Amino acid sequence: MKKIIIFVFLLIISTTNFILFFKESSIENNEIQKFDDEMPFIQGIINQENINLSLTKIDTEESILEYSNWHRSHGGNWNTKYDSNNYINHNNISKLNLIWEYSSINNSNFDKIDDLENKDRKIQKNKWKQNIELNPIFINNKLIFVTADWKIVAIDLNSKKPLWQIQSVTQPSRRGILALYDEKINLEVLHIPIGVRVYKINTENGKKIKEFGEKGSVEAFSLVAPMIYNDQLVIVSPSVVLMFDSTNGTLIDRIPIHPKGTNFDGGRVWGGVALDKNKGIVFVNTGNPKPALYGVNRGGKNKRSSSVVAVDLNKCSSCHGKIRNGINIIQKGTKQIKYVPSLVGFFILPNGNKKLLQENLILKHNNLDLNNNEILKLQKLFDWWDKEIKKNNQIRIIAFDMAWSQFLTDDDLPATNPPWGYIAKLDLVSGKILWKTAVGYLKKNGEKIKIGTPIFGGLALNSSGILFVTGTDDNLAYAIDAKTDEEIWSYQMDAAGSAPPIIFNYEGKQYVSFVSTGGYYYNYKEKASSIYTFGIVE
């Protein structure tokens, strides 16, 4: 049990470092920027305010269930991405081999989309809709996932072939699905968001449960995995928690996440939600208010944006009673932390300089702690800076829209020093970073360098301390020793992993699957629509 305790309390996170300012050529000397070893601003569970707190782990029925199945995306209601089996371990990791691969698009004709002739590129793009960020689920010998051409597929592990598949005409769930046995109707069912509705589907045949809602679905848009609480289907939309009767689909309650009178756009829920079934509390994390990355024009206090918010499912106190404002990253107690965000690049973005005009700054941000002279100096500094680095061809913009832009140097790499992606191990009790390791390789002058590329996939952990990682633009699936941060296994896929791996158990053995559909950003060239499943081959 010690191993489980250790990895429950030691959180392992993956991060991607896109900072919008320019530094000298990122890998000029083939050196990785040293990590900052200073203590981060994290108090940990035990600190001066609760020094007498002691932590014990009690194996409850709920915790055993959480750690032993993967019926909900990300490993259950707690999103631990953890499996308590240790069948794959340090002694046999060298025998981890590909068991089967499924592709919904013919890979033999699936070359780099950008390199195809116009006609072929159009055909492939019509099949390949988008990269898939959905973490698959496993229930009763069935692996259920979504493909890059918008198919919902259930693979029968006995035959390793599709039991059923549904071709969707609108985008299936972006980041979460749920399957469970519904005792009231004596069926195993799948709850999956598709477009602006959430469907209830029979997992044995892929047919809609027509008695639920309007012929098998209810109206609700969600980017995250549904949950079940007290026979109610809980769906978290970008700004509202919705509760439906799980049998007939009747809407029972809707709880706004943001307070009344909110005067900002954004702060949407998209990164994930968790449920404490014992207390009846849903934890949601909200995004930035708009504009998403450029914060000078955000007005007001933006309450509950960029926050962790606890929503009480049992009462309406989340809005009308007790104050539950979340923890805003720009607030510290009653004091608002003022800052000037990075402005580099806005003088070469289309119309970006208008946002930095003195009258606009004062009009939109009247609490800015800068006088007119200081604003003018900032404008001149960044205007000169942008023109100089653009003139020397040291920076350019690869942009899909105003918010999600990438600043690259002339070697097609991010305009900051590497690593651009790493994994960190954080001790939740003390708040200390135990290790950080760069993940992702880059080829330079024919040599493979471990540089730490951006990570747009995720990770999963088993009880033997094997951490499976994917999402780097080198198209590799990784296994890392969670104790030492050592890379101990890898596999080359057709395209980058695009969702967290899933670890599941079948016929007494442990398996791990990686979704490989490629990435959205510039250096993610290859596209695919595949899932790879690995197991120990003796």
VOGU-3710 file (C-alpha; in Angstrom, 3 decimals, decimal comma):
1> mkkiiifvfl> 0,000/0,000/0,000  2,960/2,365/0,498  3,418/2,822/-3,223  -0,195/3,882/-3,647  0,099/6,335/-0,758  3,225/7,889/-2,212  1,739/8,524/-5,625  -1,590/9,722/-4,334  0,141/12,528/-2,446  2,883/13,246/-4,967
11> liisttnfil> 1,252/15,075/-7,850  2,920/14,807/-11,234  2,029/17,464/-13,782  2,959/18,247/-17,372  3,380/21,809/-18,529  4,033/23,660/-21,762  6,030/26,873/-21,677  4,861/29,415/-24,287  6,025/32,845/-23,134  5,428/35,676/-25,556
21> ffkessienn> 8,754/37,459/-25,498  11,997/37,119/-27,426  15,315/35,754/-26,230  18,439/34,806/-28,107  18,420/31,757/-30,384  16,898/28,965/-28,365  19,421/26,161/-28,890  22,460/28,098/-30,111  24,824/26,212/-27,819  22,819/22,981/-27,618
31> eiqkfddemp> 22,233/23,775/-23,970  19,004/23,518/-22,044  18,219/26,427/-19,786  18,750/25,397/-16,180  15,620/24,958/-14,111  15,002/27,411/-11,329  15,604/25,515/-8,086  14,006/28,139/-5,892  10,970/27,156/-3,858  7,809/27,894/-5,877
41> fiqgiinqen> 4,963/29,913/-4,423  3,160/26,788/-3,158  2,454/26,351/0,532  1,534/22,679/0,383  -1,052/20,946/2,529  1,028/21,315/5,699  2,228/24,864/6,351  2,433/27,347/9,205  -1,340/27,737/9,291  -2,065/24,025/9,778
51> inlsltkidt> 1,218/22,650/11,097  -0,543/20,064/13,253  -2,359/18,470/10,326  -1,540/14,807/9,858  -2,376/12,863/6,698  -3,603/9,302/6,652  -4,957/7,274/3,745  -8,044/5,222/4,392  -8,965/2,645/1,771  -12,637/3,379/1,313
61> eesileysnw> -14,915/1,718/-1,185  -14,782/4,898/-3,259  -10,981/5,108/-3,370  -10,682/1,444/-4,369  -13,189/2,052/-7,162  -11,354/5,182/-8,319  -7,982/3,454/-8,595  -9,123/0,173/-10,155  -11,232/1,245/-13,143  -11,208/3,784/-15,964
71> hrshggnwnt> -14,949/4,188/-16,643  -14,684/7,978/-16,824  -12,115/9,929/-18,823  -8,988/10,664/-16,758  -9,538/7,694/-14,478  -12,692/8,468/-12,499  -14,402/11,274/-10,602  -11,088/12,389/-9,068  -9,177/12,701/-12,382  -6,150/10,926/-10,884
81> kydsnnyinh> -5,114/9,221/-14,161  -3,923/6,410/-11,888  -4,258/2,617/-11,990  -3,527/0,574/-8,845  -2,222/-2,477/-10,727  1,555/-2,927/-11,047  1,663/-5,650/-13,700  3,787/-3,345/-15,882  6,838/-2,571/-13,767  10,551/-1,792/-13,812
91> nnisklnliw> 11,478/-5,462/-14,130  9,517/-6,081/-17,321  9,216/-2,650/-18,970  11,710/-3,785/-21,637  9,092/-6,344/-22,727  6,382/-3,728/-23,279  5,360/-4,243/-26,914  2,636/-3,187/-29,312  -0,319/-5,574/-28,995  -2,614/-3,969/-31,563
101> eyssinnsnf> -3,198/-0,728/-33,420  -6,465/0,672/-34,756  -6,670/3,404/-37,396  -9,911/4,890/-38,684  -8,140/6,475/-41,674  -5,858/4,473/-43,961  -2,356/5,343/-42,759  -0,672/4,077/-45,940  -2,085/7,084/-47,800  -1,901/9,454/-44,850
111> dkiddlenkd> 1,186/11,520/-45,592  1,914/14,957/-44,193  -1,197/16,912/-45,129  0,729/20,101/-45,849  2,933/18,283/-48,417  0,072/16,820/-50,479  -1,258/18,140/-53,760  -4,296/20,398/-53,390  -6,813/17,738/-54,431  -5,365/15,051/-52,130
121> rkiqknkwkq> -5,002/17,544/-49,297  -8,706/18,400/-49,540  -9,666/14,696/-49,451  -7,501/13,993/-46,407  -8,671/17,095/-44,568  -12,279/16,059/-45,139  -11,479/12,817/-43,319  -9,157/14,217/-40,648  -11,360/16,703/-38,792  -9,165/17,611/-35,811
131> nielnpifin> -6,689/16,332/-33,257  -8,421/14,365/-30,493  -7,839/15,397/-26,869  -10,357/12,927/-25,411  -8,951/10,422/-22,907  -10,471/6,970/-23,752  -12,366/4,811/-21,256  -12,466/1,041/-20,585  -15,453/-0,935/-19,305  -16,211/-4,674/-19,442
141> nklifvtadw> -13,657/-5,596/-22,129  -14,519/-2,567/-24,264  -12,162/0,312/-25,062  -14,216/3,362/-26,100  -12,640/6,377/-27,806  -13,092/9,067/-30,478  -11,141/9,277/-33,748  -9,847/12,223/-35,780  -12,595/11,705/-38,396  -15,281/12,033/-35,679
151> kivaidlnsk> -16,093/8,384/-35,170  -17,065/7,059/-31,737  -15,609/3,552/-31,545  -15,952/0,666/-29,097  -13,231/-1,986/-29,521  -13,976/-5,496/-28,259  -10,770/-6,602/-26,543  -11,613/-10,261/-27,131  -11,529/-9,879/-30,918  -9,505/-6,625/-31,060
161> kplwqiqsvt> -12,076/-5,401/-33,582  -14,778/-2,728/-33,419  -17,894/-3,923/-31,598  -19,663/-0,861/-32,979  -18,849/2,583/-34,294  -20,869/5,765/-34,798  -20,010/8,325/-37,468  -20,812/11,760/-36,045  -21,570/14,745/-38,258  -20,709/17,193/-35,471
171> qpsrrgilal> -17,764/17,279/-33,079  -17,925/14,515/-30,445  -16,789/15,114/-26,901  -13,670/17,244/-26,754  -12,281/16,129/-23,390  -14,445/13,632/-21,517  -16,960/10,752/-21,546  -18,504/8,459/-18,916  -19,710/4,832/-18,911  -21,424/2,917/-16,104
181> ydekinlevl> -23,978/0,227/-15,339  -27,423/1,832/-14,976  -29,304/-0,319/-12,454  -32,639/1,375/-13,136  -32,758/0,182/-16,743  -30,454/-2,827/-16,313  -28,070/-1,644/-19,036  -24,470/-0,508/-19,383  -24,556/3,000/-20,844  -22,274/5,682/-22,244
191> hipigvrvyk> -22,830/9,413/-21,630  -21,094/11,444/-24,325  -21,332/15,123/-25,356  -21,771/15,540/-29,126  -22,204/19,042/-30,500  -24,617/20,926/-28,234  -26,252/17,801/-26,771  -25,296/14,987/-24,401  -26,326/11,486/-25,503  -27,050/8,298/-23,571
201> intengkkik> -25,941/5,239/-25,560  -26,125/1,486/-25,014  -22,472/0,348/-24,814  -23,319/-3,114/-26,160  -24,659/-1,989/-29,524  -24,059/1,764/-29,871  -27,781/2,569/-30,005  -29,350/5,587/-28,302  -31,434/5,055/-25,155  -34,522/6,783/-26,569
211> efgekgsvea> -36,304/6,982/-23,196  -33,665/9,488/-22,059  -34,442/13,127/-22,788  -35,505/13,862/-26,345  -35,043/10,545/-28,178  -31,786/9,772/-26,386  -30,196/13,138/-25,607  -30,546/16,358/-23,626  -29,581/19,864/-24,673  -26,257/20,743/-23,035
221> fslvapmiyn> -22,870/21,823/-24,368  -19,870/20,588/-22,406  -16,126/20,309/-22,956  -15,555/17,993/-19,975  -16,593/14,546/-18,765  -20,110/14,078/-17,294  -20,601/12,700/-13,759  -23,319/10,812/-11,855  -24,380/11,986/-8,400  -27,408/10,580/-6,536
231> dqlvivspsv> -28,960/9,242/-9,766  -28,518/12,631/-11,395  -26,451/13,262/-14,493  -24,179/16,232/-13,766  -22,995/18,128/-16,843  -20,696/21,123/-16,509  -21,113/23,564/-19,370  -18,623/26,425/-19,837  -20,489/28,597/-17,300  -23,268/26,522/-15,662
241> vlmfdstngt> -23,556/23,223/-13,769  -26,587/21,341/-15,112  -28,298/18,456/-13,290  -30,615/16,036/-15,114  -32,564/12,981/-14,035  -30,266/10,204/-15,270  -33,199/8,022/-16,350  -35,617/10,309/-18,177  -33,409/13,355/-18,808  -35,594/15,901/-17,016
251> lidripihpk> -33,678/19,059/-16,070  -33,556/19,269/-12,261  -31,317/22,234/-11,538  -28,881/24,691/-13,052  -26,229/26,356/-10,902  -24,324/29,331/-12,387  -20,556/29,159/-11,854  -20,055/32,928/-11,994  -21,802/35,353/-9,607  -24,774/37,485/-10,568
261> gtnfdggrvw> -23,882/40,707/-12,342  -20,704/39,302/-13,926  -19,594/41,864/-16,497  -16,893/39,940/-18,353  -16,775/37,364/-21,125  -14,754/34,168/-20,777  -13,767/32,388/-17,580  -15,079/29,222/-19,199  -14,752/25,684/-17,859  -12,705/23,632/-20,314
271> ggvaldknkg> -9,766/22,068/-18,441  -11,627/19,463/-16,384  -13,942/18,914/-13,431  -13,896/16,563/-10,424  -16,574/15,215/-8,095  -16,463/14,469/-4,360  -19,427/12,071/-4,090  -19,320/11,971/-0,287  -19,769/15,719/0,084  -21,701/16,366/-3,110
281> ivfvntgnpk> -19,244/18,979/-4,328  -18,090/19,504/-7,915  -14,716/21,226/-8,355  -14,323/23,189/-11,573  -11,383/25,175/-12,862  -12,154/28,189/-14,995  -10,118/29,867/-17,712  -9,037/33,441/-18,276  -11,530/36,222/-18,926  -11,348/37,493/-22,490
291> palygvnrgg> -9,157/38,493/-24,173  -7,610/35,191/-23,149  -3,900/36,018/-23,257  -3,720/39,813/-23,331  -4,969/41,149/-20,024  -4,641/44,947/-20,077  -8,172/45,536/-21,391  -9,895/43,276/-18,857  -12,163/45,368/-16,692  -13,416/44,684/-13,180
301> knkrsssvva> -12,325/42,041/-10,711  -13,234/39,086/-12,981  -14,432/37,032/-10,011  -14,178/33,244/-10,386  -12,208/33,414/-13,614  -8,798/31,691/-13,583  -10,012/30,011/-10,407  -10,817/26,744/-8,713  -14,506/26,900/-7,770  -16,345/24,459/-5,478
311> vdlnkcssch> -20,019/24,012/-6,403  -22,375/22,492/-3,827  -24,796/20,141/-5,633  -27,055/19,785/-2,602  -28,036/23,439/-2,091  -27,980/26,771/-3,824  -25,394/28,246/-1,464  -22,862/28,296/-4,293  -24,701/31,353/-5,626  -27,144/32,671/-3,025
321> gkirnginii> -25,767/31,741/0,397  -22,201/31,228/1,522  -19,507/33,176/-0,313  -17,535/30,845/-2,592  -15,485/33,008/-4,859  -12,706/30,606/-5,775  -9,074/31,639/-5,643  -8,363/34,215/-8,316  -4,800/34,283/-9,551  -4,767/38,089/-9,633
331> qkgtkqikyv> -6,137/38,435/-6,112  -4,382/37,899/-2,790  -6,887/38,306/-0,010  -8,489/41,696/-0,509  -5,508/43,074/-2,383  -5,484/43,056/-6,179  -2,096/42,252/-7,669  -1,343/44,674/-10,504  1,014/43,777/-13,294  1,906/44,700/-16,853
341> pslvgffilp> 1,620/41,570/-19,039  4,067/40,818/-21,810  3,452/43,209/-24,707  6,079/41,884/-27,116  4,725/41,244/-30,607  1,658/43,479/-30,406  3,218/46,125/-32,646  3,531/43,556/-35,442  0,171/41,825/-34,888  -2,628/43,110/-37,147
351> ngnkkllqen> -4,182/46,079/-35,312  -2,415/44,934/-32,141  -0,866/48,371/-31,544  -4,335/49,930/-31,218  -4,817/48,068/-27,970  -1,786/49,859/-26,553  -2,878/53,377/-27,480  -2,886/55,612/-24,432  -6,587/56,495/-24,640  -7,579/52,832/-24,969
361> lilkhnnldl> -5,467/51,751/-22,018  -6,947/54,439/-19,758  -10,496/53,931/-21,008  -10,467/50,137/-20,666  -8,209/49,838/-17,629  -8,751/52,824/-15,389  -7,099/51,170/-12,383  -3,761/50,757/-14,160  -0,918/51,990/-11,934  0,892/53,831/-14,733
371> nnneilklqk> 0,899/57,532/-15,483  0,731/58,928/-19,029  4,487/59,361/-19,280  5,125/55,753/-18,206  2,599/54,454/-20,760  4,323/56,421/-23,502  7,704/54,973/-22,529  6,288/51,447/-22,629  4,814/52,035/-26,082  8,112/53,336/-27,452
381> lfdwwdkeik> 10,084/50,479/-25,900  7,940/47,702/-27,303  7,467/49,395/-30,675  11,249/49,643/-31,090  11,766/46,099/-29,780  9,223/44,533/-32,169  10,591/46,366/-35,213  14,184/45,426/-34,438  13,580/41,705/-33,961  11,329/41,528/-37,008
391> knnqiriiaf> 13,870/43,445/-39,137  16,552/40,904/-38,230  14,178/38,026/-39,088  14,490/36,809/-35,524  10,790/36,597/-34,803  7,616/36,027/-36,761  4,058/35,055/-35,970  2,408/31,719/-36,691  -1,184/32,475/-35,778  -4,555/30,801/-36,113
401> dmawsqfltd> -6,269/33,773/-34,514  -5,363/36,717/-32,315  -5,300/34,811/-29,033  -3,449/31,595/-29,825  -0,355/32,890/-31,594  3,135/31,410/-31,520  6,249/33,558/-31,597  8,984/31,659/-33,429  12,620/32,321/-34,309  13,994/31,732/-37,805
411> ddlpatnppw> 14,736/28,093/-36,917  10,978/27,450/-36,485  11,313/27,119/-32,708  9,620/29,089/-29,908  11,237/32,438/-29,173  12,221/31,484/-25,629  14,963/29,309/-24,253  14,170/25,594/-23,872  12,823/23,482/-22,340  9,422/24,314/-23,820
421> gyiakldlvs> 7,822/21,303/-22,182  8,702/19,392/-19,033  7,235/17,185/-16,322  7,498/18,122/-12,658  6,931/16,076/-9,526  5,395/18,076/-6,698  5,110/16,987/-3,068  1,618/18,146/-2,139  2,372/17,997/1,576  5,440/20,242/1,611
431> gkilwktavg> 4,915/22,127/-1,652  8,439/21,235/-2,817  9,318/20,391/-6,401  11,081/17,020/-6,147  12,262/16,870/-9,736  11,732/18,381/-13,166  12,649/16,689/-16,416  12,528/17,876/-20,020  10,545/15,602/-22,351  10,764/15,604/-26,136
441> ylkkngekik> 13,571/15,312/-28,691  14,676/17,682/-31,439  16,856/16,885/-34,460  19,627/19,367/-35,163  22,440/18,742/-37,647  21,424/15,093/-37,776  21,757/14,712/-34,010  18,872/13,867/-31,693  18,799/16,258/-28,720  16,599/15,885/-25,645
451> igtpifggla> 15,443/19,484/-25,540  11,969/19,465/-23,975  9,425/20,135/-26,728  5,906/21,483/-26,116  3,556/18,867/-24,627  -0,053/18,760/-25,827  -1,037/15,281/-24,646  -0,876/14,168/-21,048  0,204/11,417/-18,684  -0,970/8,445/-16,624
461> lnssgilfvt> 0,604/6,529/-13,714  0,450/2,954/-12,381  1,267/1,729/-8,872  4,742/0,487/-9,796  5,743/4,098/-10,478  5,719/3,928/-14,273  4,614/7,253/-15,705  3,341/7,124/-19,304  3,623/10,397/-21,229  2,617/11,581/-24,685
471> gtddnlayai> 2,027/14,807/-26,616  5,500/15,900/-27,763  6,026/16,857/-31,409  8,622/14,071/-31,857  5,618/11,646/-32,053  6,940/9,469/-29,215  5,093/7,669/-26,459  7,232/7,604/-23,284  7,547/5,697/-20,037  9,369/7,522/-17,222
481> daktdeeiws> 10,438/6,301/-13,791  8,325/8,436/-11,454  10,879/8,070/-8,653  13,967/9,159/-10,553  12,617/10,963/-13,695  14,613/8,549/-15,898  13,245/7,753/-19,355  12,935/3,947/-19,464  10,905/3,215/-22,630  9,638/4,904/-25,784
491> yqmdaagsap> 7,782/4,097/-28,992  7,619/5,981/-32,304  4,046/6,631/-33,464  2,788/7,934/-36,813  1,794/11,268/-35,262  2,001/13,009/-31,915  -0,061/11,752/-29,028  -2,925/14,157/-28,473  -4,659/12,946/-25,282  -3,578/11,503/-21,928
501> piifnyegkq> -2,867/7,741/-22,099  -5,259/5,232/-20,543  -4,107/2,344/-18,313  -6,517/-0,590/-18,006  -6,623/-4,248/-16,975  -7,875/-7,147/-19,083  -7,746/-10,863/-18,236  -5,300/-10,316/-15,378  -2,840/-8,178/-17,365  -2,259/-4,442/-17,554
511> yvsfvstggy> -2,296/-2,461/-20,801  -1,683/1,135/-21,831  -3,154/2,881/-24,886  -2,087/6,100/-26,624  -4,293/8,224/-28,906  -2,217/9,462/-31,860  -3,869/12,108/-34,043  -1,231/14,860/-34,242  -1,240/18,392/-32,946  -2,729/21,763/-33,806
521> yynykekass> 0,380/23,913/-33,610  3,087/24,671/-36,157  5,677/21,963/-35,469  3,084/19,186/-35,313  3,370/18,200/-38,992  2,098/14,617/-39,093  -1,607/13,761/-38,794  -3,152/10,379/-38,008  -6,272/8,804/-36,558  -4,851/5,911/-34,546
531> iytfgive> -4,809/4,323/-31,130  -1,898/2,120/-30,017  -2,266/-0,470/-27,255  0,768/-1,951/-25,476  1,210/-4,854/-23,081  3,909/-7,116/-21,672  4,936/-9,869/-24,082  6,848/-12,643/-22,298
//
